[in-house]
Amino acid sequence: MSEITGLTRGGEPYTPKFLMKLEQTNCIGCGRCYKVCPRDVFKLVERGESDSDLDDDDDDDDDLDDDVTMVMALANALDCIGCEACSRVCPKSCMLHEPSAIAA
């Protein structure tokens, strides 16, 4: 199986590397990948219950909501064009890109 390849505007061949995985455990939810992606591959989602939430019995009524941690998730991974812009702006190196084989 051969990999998907393309040509630059100058005629040089290149092999795009497509987004295969986003490591949410490293993600800080900064949104840089979302902002730079030209294809709406990402979405912001809740991380879930935090393990560091030690104050489970919040008896005081201070009208403060518990903070929810948001992280990036893949919304449309198959729309990735292999530009790797998200990897270049990610401060935590959360993205894994790989070349993709041509579908038969």
Summary of the structure (lengths in Angstrom):
residues: 104
radius of gyration: 18.7
end to end distance: 8.8
largest distance: 66.7
contacts: 213
relative contact order: 0.38
helix: 12%
strand: 26%
